[in-house]
């Protein structure tokens, strides 16, 4: 199995789940390498967002509090940094603030951008997995290193019963390399 093929298969499986919806940049149309994994997902399972990372995270949290399971897509970790305050101060803290009453389950899908065959610039290739792990108490951070890790990670994130949010980090260079 190939990394890209496994991502595409997994996104199509998620799209079949009644309460799941993809939210983010280039989820409904081309623009980044991640869109190719969603190109066969039905349009009603995608919600294209403007380039406003903080708003997207807050909107995603609202959807989760309403009982949906949003898959919030950020094509680059560098740009997810713009939503990190919302993740640290809201998403990660809602269970503690609410005394466990609210446990909004979300899947945050992000990638470290590919730097081959053309280097896109340093603002597109960062990997902040270790930093994210240090900032979160409740959000679980998962890195997808091998194709066989992909489906189980997303399936667990979707089916988990503890209500936790999962930040899943893909590696753009692996789309073609593995």
Z-matrix of the N, CA and C atoms (Angstrom, degrees):
N
C 1 1.449
C 2 1.527 1 109.25
N 3 1.303 2 115.82 1 145.83
C 4 1.461 3 122.45 2 -179.52
C 5 1.534 4 109.49 3 -103.43
N 6 1.313 5 116.14 4 150.59
C 7 1.466 6 123.25 5 -178.30
C 8 1.529 7 110.55 6 -54.32
N 9 1.344 8 116.95 7 -53.32
C 10 1.463 9 120.56 8 -178.72
C 11 1.526 10 111.08 9 -60.68
N 12 1.313 11 117.29 10 -47.65
C 13 1.464 12 120.80 11 -177.83
C 14 1.523 13 111.58 12 -60.74
N 15 1.312 14 115.98 13 -38.46
C 16 1.461 15 119.69 14 179.77
C 17 1.535 16 110.68 15 -70.02
N 18 1.328 17 117.46 16 -37.59
C 19 1.467 18 119.95 17 174.92
C 20 1.523 19 110.91 18 -62.67
N 21 1.313 20 116.70 19 -45.47
C 22 1.470 21 120.78 20 -179.12
C 23 1.527 22 110.23 21 -62.29
N 24 1.311 23 117.58 22 -46.15
C 25 1.465 24 121.62 23 178.31
C 26 1.529 25 110.72 24 -59.78
N 27 1.315 26 116.29 25 -41.89
C 28 1.463 27 121.33 26 -178.19
C 29 1.524 28 111.27 27 -68.15
N 30 1.337 29 117.55 28 -41.81
C 31 1.472 30 120.28 29 178.42
C 32 1.525 31 110.30 30 -63.92
N 33 1.317 32 117.31 31 -37.08
C 34 1.462 33 120.68 32 178.25
C 35 1.528 34 110.76 33 -68.05
N 36 1.334 35 117.45 34 -36.05
C 37 1.464 36 120.90 35 175.36
C 38 1.536 37 110.01 36 -64.58
N 39 1.330 38 116.57 37 -45.70
C 40 1.469 39 119.35 38 178.18
C 41 1.524 40 111.20 39 -59.69
N 42 1.333 41 117.10 40 -40.11
C 43 1.460 42 121.31 41 -179.06
C 44 1.530 43 111.88 42 -63.33
N 45 1.315 44 117.77 43 -23.15
C 46 1.463 45 121.25 44 177.92
C 47 1.524 46 112.51 45 -76.63
N 48 1.321 47 117.45 46 -15.91
C 49 1.465 48 121.17 47 -178.14
C 50 1.532 49 108.91 48 -77.30
N 51 1.306 50 116.14 49 129.14
C 52 1.467 51 121.75 50 -171.88
C 53 1.525 52 113.65 51 -57.12
N 54 1.329 53 118.57 52 -40.50
C 55 1.462 54 121.37 53 -174.06
C 56 1.525 55 113.80 54 -95.03
N 57 1.327 56 117.43 55 4.62
C 58 1.472 57 121.13 56 -178.90
C 59 1.530 58 110.23 57 -93.37
N 60 1.332 59 115.73 58 144.39
C 61 1.461 60 122.06 59 175.75
C 62 1.526 61 108.08 60 -149.71
N 63 1.326 62 115.88 61 140.93
C 64 1.462 63 121.91 62 178.05
C 65 1.522 64 108.19 63 -91.56
N 66 1.338 65 115.52 64 128.12
C 67 1.458 66 122.53 65 -178.31
C 68 1.518 67 107.47 66 -126.09
N 69 1.335 68 117.47 67 132.12
C 70 1.454 69 117.69 68 175.38
C 71 1.504 70 114.33 69 151.14
N 72 1.304 71 113.87 70 -166.68
C 73 1.456 72 122.35 71 -178.60
C 74 1.519 73 109.69 72 -87.20
N 75 1.294 74 115.93 73 131.52
C 76 1.468 75 125.52 74 -179.47
C 77 1.526 76 112.39 75 57.18
N 78 1.332 77 116.84 76 39.43
C 79 1.458 78 119.95 77 172.31
C 80 1.523 79 110.25 78 -91.90
N 81 1.336 80 117.91 79 -24.13
C 82 1.465 81 121.99 80 -177.91
C 83 1.526 82 112.60 81 -105.61
N 84 1.307 83 117.61 82 -5.56
C 85 1.458 84 120.98 83 -179.65
C 86 1.511 85 110.12 84 -163.25
N 87 1.340 86 116.13 85 163.85
C 88 1.464 87 120.34 86 -175.56
C 89 1.521 88 113.51 87 -64.77
N 90 1.309 89 114.84 88 159.13
C 91 1.457 90 121.17 89 178.65
C 92 1.515 91 112.63 90 163.17
N 93 1.334 92 116.64 91 -30.75
C 94 1.462 93 120.20 92 176.31
C 95 1.527 94 108.97 93 -135.29
N 96 1.318 95 115.35 94 166.84
C 97 1.459 96 120.48 95 179.98
C 98 1.524 97 111.98 96 -62.37
N 99 1.327 98 118.54 97 -27.00
C 100 1.460 99 121.19 98 -178.57
C 101 1.525 100 111.95 99 -69.35
N 102 1.320 101 117.95 100 -28.61
C 103 1.466 102 120.43 101 -179.32
C 104 1.526 103 111.74 102 -57.07
N 105 1.321 104 117.38 103 -35.11
C 106 1.460 105 119.75 104 -177.08
C 107 1.528 106 112.01 105 -58.26
N 108 1.325 107 118.33 106 -25.21
C 109 1.465 108 121.08 107 177.48
C 110 1.526 109 111.52 108 -78.49
N 111 1.332 110 116.72 109 -12.54
C 112 1.467 111 122.04 110 -178.00
C 113 1.526 112 112.58 111 -113.07
N 114 1.307 113 118.14 112 0.20
C 115 1.469 114 121.48 113 -170.76
C 116 1.526 115 113.82 114 -59.98
N 117 1.329 116 119.00 115 -24.51
C 118 1.459 117 121.53 116 179.82
C 119 1.528 118 113.43 117 -103.43
N 120 1.332 119 116.69 118 8.78
C 121 1.461 120 121.13 119 177.23
C 122 1.532 121 108.25 120 -79.59
N 123 1.323 122 116.72 121 137.92
C 124 1.466 123 122.03 122 -179.52
C 125 1.530 124 109.84 123 -58.98
N 126 1.323 125 117.23 124 137.98
C 127 1.477 126 121.21 125 -178.26
C 128 1.533 127 113.80 126 -54.49
N 129 1.332 128 118.05 127 -33.73
C 130 1.468 129 119.87 128 -178.73
C 131 1.528 130 112.93 129 -70.36
N 132 1.328 131 117.48 130 -8.28
C 133 1.463 132 121.47 131 177.13
C 134 1.530 133 111.55 132 -98.66
N 135 1.339 134 117.21 133 6.84
C 136 1.462 135 121.39 134 179.90
C 137 1.518 136 110.16 135 -126.60
N 138 1.300 137 115.65 136 146.16
C 139 1.460 138 121.92 137 175.31
C 140 1.524 139 107.94 138 -133.77
N 141 1.310 140 115.58 139 105.94
C 142 1.469 141 121.54 140 -178.96
C 143 1.522 142 109.41 141 -71.41
N 144 1.326 143 116.32 142 135.43
C 145 1.461 144 121.68 143 -179.61
C 146 1.529 145 109.99 144 -115.08
N 147 1.318 146 115.85 145 154.26
C 148 1.466 147 118.13 146 173.14
C 149 1.529 148 109.51 147 -71.56
N 150 1.301 149 115.86 148 168.39
C 151 1.467 150 119.62 149 177.45
C 152 1.520 151 107.55 150 -77.34
N 153 1.314 152 114.85 151 88.04
C 154 1.460 153 123.54 152 180.00
C 155 1.527 154 105.75 153 -155.71
N 156 1.317 155 115.63 154 81.08
C 157 1.457 156 122.54 155 -169.73
C 158 1.515 157 113.66 156 -58.63
N 159 1.324 158 117.19 157 -41.21
C 160 1.455 159 120.36 158 -179.57
C 161 1.531 160 110.53 159 -64.65
N 162 1.326 161 116.90 160 -47.20
C 163 1.460 162 120.46 161 177.58
C 164 1.526 163 110.93 162 -58.53
N 165 1.327 164 116.31 163 -42.53
C 166 1.461 165 120.16 164 -179.76
C 167 1.525 166 110.72 165 -58.61
N 168 1.334 167 118.06 166 -43.70
C 169 1.465 168 120.59 167 -179.67
C 170 1.529 169 110.53 168 -64.91
N 171 1.322 170 116.97 169 -42.03
C 172 1.460 171 120.26 170 179.31
C 173 1.528 172 111.14 171 -65.88
N 174 1.313 173 116.87 172 -40.97
C 175 1.459 174 122.22 173 177.96
C 176 1.528 175 110.03 174 -63.11
N 177 1.329 176 116.36 175 -43.09
C 178 1.459 177 121.83 176 178.88
C 179 1.523 178 110.69 177 -61.99
N 180 1.321 179 116.57 178 -42.75
C 181 1.460 180 120.86 179 177.37
C 182 1.528 181 110.24 180 -60.13
N 183 1.315 182 117.20 181 -42.66
C 184 1.471 183 120.79 182 177.55
C 185 1.525 184 111.63 183 -60.33
N 186 1.325 185 116.73 184 -41.92
C 187 1.461 186 119.91 185 178.21
C 188 1.529 187 110.82 186 -62.99
N 189 1.325 188 116.53 187 -41.26
C 190 1.465 189 120.53 188 179.46
C 191 1.526 190 110.97 189 -65.68
N 192 1.326 191 117.47 190 -40.74
C 193 1.463 192 120.65 191 178.13
C 194 1.525 193 111.08 192 -64.87
N 195 1.339 194 116.22 193 -23.66
C 196 1.458 195 121.55 194 178.88
C 197 1.531 196 112.12 195 -87.13
N 198 1.340 197 117.75 196 1.36
C 199 1.454 198 121.36 197 175.26
C 200 1.515 199 115.99 198 99.79
N 201 1.321 200 117.83 199 -1.02
C 202 1.463 201 120.28 200 175.93
C 203 1.529 202 108.10 201 -81.91
N 204 1.327 203 116.40 202 165.57
C 205 1.457 204 120.69 203 170.97
C 206 1.529 205 106.52 204 -117.10
N 207 1.321 206 115.66 205 91.76
C 208 1.465 207 119.18 206 -179.12
C 209 1.525 208 111.31 207 -79.91
N 210 1.318 209 114.29 208 142.55
C 211 1.456 210 121.34 209 170.40
C 212 1.516 211 104.19 210 -107.16
N 213 1.314 212 116.58 211 102.59
C 214 1.463 213 122.72 212 -175.41
C 215 1.519 214 108.50 213 -90.09
N 216 1.328 215 116.27 214 116.64
C 217 1.456 216 122.28 215 -170.43
C 218 1.530 217 110.73 216 -102.93
N 219 1.314 218 114.95 217 123.37
C 220 1.464 219 123.37 218 174.76
C 221 1.524 220 107.29 219 -122.56
N 222 1.334 221 118.25 220 113.76
C 223 1.468 222 119.64 221 -174.78
C 224 1.531 223 115.23 222 -63.92
N 225 1.317 224 118.36 223 -21.13
C 226 1.465 225 120.13 224 -178.63
C 227 1.532 226 110.10 225 -139.93
N 228 1.340 227 115.44 226 140.03
C 229 1.466 228 119.15 227 175.66
C 230 1.523 229 111.23 228 -63.29
N 231 1.322 230 116.62 229 -33.89
C 232 1.466 231 119.54 230 -179.68
C 233 1.525 232 111.29 231 -56.30
N 234 1.333 233 116.69 232 -35.19
C 235 1.459 234 120.04 233 -178.45
C 236 1.518 235 112.04 234 -88.61
N 237 1.331 236 116.99 235 -22.11
C 238 1.464 237 119.48 236 172.72
C 239 1.532 238 109.94 237 -64.61
N 240 1.326 239 116.87 238 -24.89
C 241 1.466 240 119.91 239 176.99
C 242 1.525 241 111.26 240 -55.63
N 243 1.337 242 117.49 241 -29.84
C 244 1.462 243 121.14 242 179.14
C 245 1.522 244 112.04 243 -68.68
N 246 1.316 245 117.88 244 -17.84
C 247 1.460 246 122.56 245 177.71
C 248 1.527 247 112.24 246 -107.15
N 249 1.314 248 116.92 247 4.30
C 250 1.466 249 120.50 248 -175.38
C 251 1.521 250 112.68 249 -64.20
N 252 1.312 251 118.42 250 -37.71
C 253 1.471 252 119.72 251 177.51
C 254 1.523 253 110.60 252 -59.62
N 255 1.327 254 116.83 253 -39.42
C 256 1.468 255 120.48 254 178.34
C 257 1.528 256 110.66 255 -67.30
N 258 1.318 257 116.50 256 -36.84
C 259 1.458 258 119.85 257 178.81
C 260 1.527 259 110.61 258 -68.11
N 261 1.334 260 116.43 259 -45.64
C 262 1.467 261 121.15 260 -176.69
C 263 1.525 262 111.80 261 -70.94
N 264 1.319 263 117.48 262 -44.62
C 265 1.461 264 121.18 263 -172.23
C 266 1.522 265 115.09 264 -92.92
N 267 1.329 266 117.20 265 -16.20
C 268 1.469 267 119.49 266 179.27
C 269 1.526 268 111.39 267 -119.07
N 270 1.327 269 117.14 268 -69.52
C 271 1.463 270 120.53 269 -173.60
C 272 1.528 271 110.72 270 -55.37
N 273 1.315 272 117.12 271 -47.55
C 274 1.459 273 121.22 272 -176.84
C 275 1.530 274 112.81 273 -72.10
N 276 1.320 275 117.64 274 -22.58
C 277 1.472 276 120.58 275 -173.84
C 278 1.520 277 114.65 276 -104.84
N 279 1.336 278 118.86 277 -12.96
C 280 1.464 279 120.89 278 -178.05
C 281 1.529 280 112.21 279 -54.03
N 282 1.325 281 120.06 280 -44.93
C 283 1.470 282 118.21 281 179.07
C 284 1.531 283 112.81 282 -60.06
N 285 1.325 284 116.97 283 -41.62
C 286 1.473 285 119.69 284 179.82
C 287 1.528 286 111.04 285 -69.17
N 288 1.315 287 116.72 286 -44.22
C 289 1.466 288 121.09 287 -178.84
C 290 1.530 289 111.22 288 -62.62
N 291 1.331 290 116.28 289 -37.15
C 292 1.473 291 120.55 290 -176.61
C 293 1.524 292 112.64 291 -90.91
N 294 1.325 293 117.54 292 6.63
C 295 1.457 294 120.46 293 -178.10
C 296 1.526 295 112.39 294 63.08
N 297 1.338 296 115.82 295 30.76
C 298 1.455 297 120.76 296 178.84
C 299 1.515 298 114.24 297 83.67
N 300 1.322 299 117.33 298 2.10
C 301 1.466 300 120.89 299 179.66
C 302 1.520 301 111.48 300 -69.80
N 303 1.309 302 116.82 301 -38.75
C 304 1.464 303 122.00 302 179.89
C 305 1.522 304 109.05 303 -111.52
N 306 1.294 305 116.34 304 121.29
C 307 1.463 306 121.81 305 174.94
C 308 1.531 307 107.66 306 -131.04
N 309 1.327 308 115.97 307 79.18
C 310 1.464 309 119.93 308 -175.55
C 311 1.530 310 112.05 309 -71.12
N 312 1.318 311 115.13 310 111.02
C 313 1.466 312 120.51 311 -179.56
C 314 1.529 313 108.79 312 -83.87
N 315 1.320 314 115.04 313 119.38
C 316 1.456 315 122.43 314 178.60
C 317 1.520 316 107.86 315 -131.26
N 318 1.318 317 115.18 316 156.60
C 319 1.455 318 121.22 317 169.11
C 320 1.516 319 106.05 318 -117.45
N 321 1.319 320 116.16 319 121.46
C 322 1.458 321 121.19 320 177.17
C 323 1.519 322 105.92 321 -105.12
N 324 1.314 323 115.35 322 115.10
C 325 1.467 324 122.10 323 -177.00
C 326 1.522 325 108.60 324 -104.68
N 327 1.324 326 115.60 325 122.96
C 328 1.462 327 119.99 326 -177.05
C 329 1.526 328 108.55 327 -144.37
N 330 1.315 329 115.23 328 161.11
C 331 1.468 330 119.18 329 179.12
C 332 1.513 331 110.95 330 -134.01
N 333 1.313 332 114.83 331 153.02
C 334 1.457 333 119.36 332 162.04
C 335 1.523 334 103.48 333 -86.00
N 336 1.297 335 116.31 334 127.24
C 337 1.456 336 120.31 335 -173.04
C 338 1.512 337 113.49 336 -66.59
N 339 1.333 338 116.03 337 150.97
C 340 1.454 339 119.82 338 177.80
C 341 1.525 340 111.35 339 -71.41
N 342 1.312 341 116.69 340 144.16
C 343 1.463 342 119.72 341 175.70
C 344 1.520 343 111.20 342 -116.00
N 345 1.346 344 116.37 343 12.58
C 346 1.458 345 121.81 344 174.73
C 347 1.520 346 107.51 345 -130.11
N 348 1.252 347 123.00 346 146.52
C 349 1.458 348 128.23 347 2.06
C 350 1.530 349 113.07 348 -78.82
N 351 1.340 350 117.30 349 -15.19
C 352 1.459 351 120.86 350 179.64
C 353 1.528 352 107.94 351 -123.53
N 354 1.313 353 116.89 352 131.94
C 355 1.464 354 121.50 353 177.94
C 356 1.525 355 108.76 354 -74.55
N 357 1.353 356 118.66 355 120.14
C 358 1.462 357 121.29 356 -175.38
C 359 1.527 358 114.64 357 -83.47
N 360 1.312 359 117.62 358 -3.79
C 361 1.457 360 121.61 359 -175.21
C 362 1.515 361 109.76 360 112.04
N 363 1.299 362 115.69 361 151.47
C 364 1.464 363 120.53 362 -173.61
C 365 1.524 364 114.02 363 -66.62
N 366 1.333 365 117.49 364 -20.39
C 367 1.462 366 120.28 365 178.33
C 368 1.535 367 112.49 366 -77.35
N 369 1.336 368 117.57 367 4.85
C 370 1.461 369 121.24 368 -179.02
C 371 1.529 370 113.82 369 -120.04
N 372 1.316 371 119.84 370 -3.99
C 373 1.471 372 119.68 371 -169.93
C 374 1.535 373 114.86 372 -119.32
N 375 1.318 374 117.81 373 7.55
C 376 1.460 375 120.27 374 -174.88
C 377 1.515 376 114.18 375 -66.29
N 378 1.330 377 114.98 376 149.32
C 379 1.461 378 122.23 377 172.22
C 380 1.526 379 106.90 378 -127.48
N 381 1.325 380 115.75 379 112.01
C 382 1.462 381 121.94 380 -174.97
C 383 1.531 382 111.61 381 -113.10
N 384 1.326 383 116.89 382 25.96
C 385 1.470 384 121.66 383 -176.50
C 386 1.527 385 111.86 384 -54.28
N 387 1.322 386 117.22 385 -47.12
C 388 1.473 387 119.58 386 -178.53
C 389 1.524 388 111.42 387 -63.77
N 390 1.307 389 117.11 388 -40.58
C 391 1.465 390 120.77 389 177.53
C 392 1.520 391 111.61 390 -63.12
N 393 1.335 392 116.47 391 -43.97
C 394 1.463 393 119.76 392 178.26
C 395 1.524 394 110.26 393 -61.20
N 396 1.309 395 117.49 394 -43.00
C 397 1.474 396 120.05 395 179.90
C 398 1.527 397 111.13 396 -58.99
N 399 1.307 398 117.19 397 -37.22
C 400 1.466 399 120.82 398 -178.80
C 401 1.528 400 112.06 399 -72.96
N 402 1.320 401 117.58 400 -26.45
C 403 1.466 402 120.79 401 -176.65
C 404 1.524 403 113.86 402 -84.63
N 405 1.330 404 117.70 403 -24.81
C 406 1.457 405 120.41 404 -171.09
C 407 1.515 406 112.91 405 -102.43
N 408 1.320 407 115.11 406 140.38
C 409 1.459 408 121.90 407 172.50
C 410 1.526 409 110.53 408 -98.79
N 411 1.306 410 117.02 409 -35.54
C 412 1.459 411 122.35 410 -169.87
C 413 1.529 412 112.79 411 -112.20
N 414 1.330 413 117.46 412 -32.51
C 415 1.464 414 120.94 413 179.03
C 416 1.522 415 108.72 414 -75.76
N 417 1.326 416 116.22 415 129.55
C 418 1.463 417 121.00 416 176.74
C 419 1.530 418 109.26 417 -90.71
N 420 1.325 419 116.80 418 135.16
C 421 1.464 420 122.74 419 179.33
C 422 1.527 421 108.28 420 -107.57
N 423 1.336 422 115.72 421 125.84
C 424 1.462 423 122.33 422 -178.31
C 425 1.523 424 108.41 423 -127.92
N 426 1.327 425 116.34 424 128.68
C 427 1.469 426 120.99 425 174.66
C 428 1.517 427 109.06 426 -103.93
N 429 1.329 428 115.49 427 135.86
C 430 1.460 429 121.33 428 -179.82
C 431 1.515 430 109.57 429 -98.02
N 432 1.321 431 115.70 430 100.00
C 433 1.460 432 121.70 431 -178.01
C 434 1.526 433 112.96 432 -90.35
N 435 1.313 434 117.24 433 -34.96
C 436 1.462 435 121.49 434 -174.65
C 437 1.523 436 110.25 435 -125.97
N 438 1.322 437 117.68 436 150.42
C 439 1.468 438 120.31 437 179.30
C 440 1.527 439 113.32 438 -53.87
N 441 1.329 440 116.49 439 -38.44
C 442 1.464 441 118.88 440 -177.79
C 443 1.532 442 113.02 441 -70.65
N 444 1.328 443 118.71 442 -9.45
C 445 1.466 444 122.41 443 176.67
C 446 1.527 445 112.14 444 -82.82
N 447 1.325 446 117.02 445 -20.59
C 448 1.466 447 121.72 446 -167.07
C 449 1.525 448 113.27 447 -65.99
N 450 1.309 449 117.89 448 -61.40
C 451 1.464 450 119.69 449 -176.11
C 452 1.526 451 111.98 450 -60.35
N 453 1.335 452 119.20 451 -48.10
C 454 1.475 453 118.31 452 179.81
C 455 1.536 454 113.04 453 -59.19
N 456 1.319 455 117.72 454 -36.70
C 457 1.467 456 120.04 455 -179.20
C 458 1.529 457 111.25 456 -66.47
N 459 1.310 458 116.56 457 -47.84
C 460 1.466 459 119.76 458 179.85
C 461 1.525 460 111.66 459 -68.80
N 462 1.316 461 117.18 460 -38.15
C 463 1.471 462 120.47 461 178.39
C 464 1.523 463 110.05 462 -62.84
N 465 1.326 464 116.70 463 -44.70
C 466 1.468 465 120.39 464 177.45
C 467 1.530 466 110.71 465 -61.37
N 468 1.327 467 116.35 466 -44.53
C 469 1.471 468 120.13 467 179.85
C 470 1.523 469 110.89 468 -60.27
N 471 1.323 470 116.92 469 -39.74
C 472 1.460 471 120.43 470 -179.47
C 473 1.533 472 111.55 471 -73.69
N 474 1.322 473 116.96 472 -42.39
C 475 1.467 474 120.59 473 -172.79
C 476 1.524 475 114.41 474 -91.07
N 477 1.314 476 118.01 475 -5.78
C 478 1.466 477 119.04 476 -173.27
C 479 1.526 478 110.67 477 -56.61
N 480 1.320 479 115.09 478 141.23
C 481 1.460 480 121.02 479 -175.46
C 482 1.518 481 112.56 480 -98.15
N 483 1.327 482 117.52 481 -7.89
C 484 1.457 483 119.95 482 179.76
C 485 1.530 484 112.23 483 -84.25
N 486 1.323 485 117.32 484 -1.96
C 487 1.456 486 121.11 485 176.94
C 488 1.512 487 114.91 486 75.54
N 489 1.304 488 118.01 487 5.26
C 490 1.465 489 120.31 488 -176.83
C 491 1.523 490 112.29 489 -68.93
N 492 1.316 491 114.36 490 152.44
C 493 1.453 492 122.55 491 170.35
C 494 1.519 493 107.66 492 -86.62
N 495 1.326 494 115.99 493 144.48
C 496 1.461 495 121.51 494 179.41
C 497 1.513 496 109.43 495 -122.42
N 498 1.312 497 116.43 496 125.76
C 499 1.462 498 122.94 497 172.23
C 500 1.519 499 106.39 498 -95.69
N 501 1.335 500 116.39 499 114.51
C 502 1.461 501 121.11 500 -177.84
C 503 1.516 502 108.99 501 -109.68
N 504 1.324 503 114.85 502 122.64
C 505 1.463 504 121.91 503 -176.10
C 506 1.520 505 109.79 504 -106.04
N 507 1.327 506 114.55 505 120.15
C 508 1.460 507 121.99 506 174.61
C 509 1.525 508 107.94 507 -99.23
N 510 1.309 509 115.47 508 163.44
C 511 1.469 510 120.54 509 178.31
C 512 1.522 511 108.73 510 -118.50
N 513 1.320 512 115.59 511 113.52
C 514 1.455 513 121.77 512 -176.05
C 515 1.506 514 114.51 513 -55.94
N 516 1.319 515 118.14 514 -35.67
C 517 1.470 516 119.92 515 -179.96
C 518 1.522 517 111.56 516 -65.92
N 519 1.331 518 118.23 517 -24.78
C 520 1.447 519 120.50 518 -178.15
C 521 1.528 520 112.73 519 -76.80
N 522 1.337 521 117.85 520 -16.65
C 523 1.457 522 120.61 521 -179.24
C 524 1.531 523 111.63 522 -53.99
N 525 1.321 524 116.24 523 -36.76
C 526 1.462 525 120.70 524 -179.39
C 527 1.522 526 112.82 525 -109.24
N 528 1.337 527 117.91 526 -19.54
C 529 1.459 528 121.13 527 -172.55
C 530 1.528 529 114.54 528 -88.58
N 531 1.309 530 117.78 529 -27.90
C 532 1.475 531 119.87 530 -174.62
C 533 1.516 532 111.02 531 -116.11
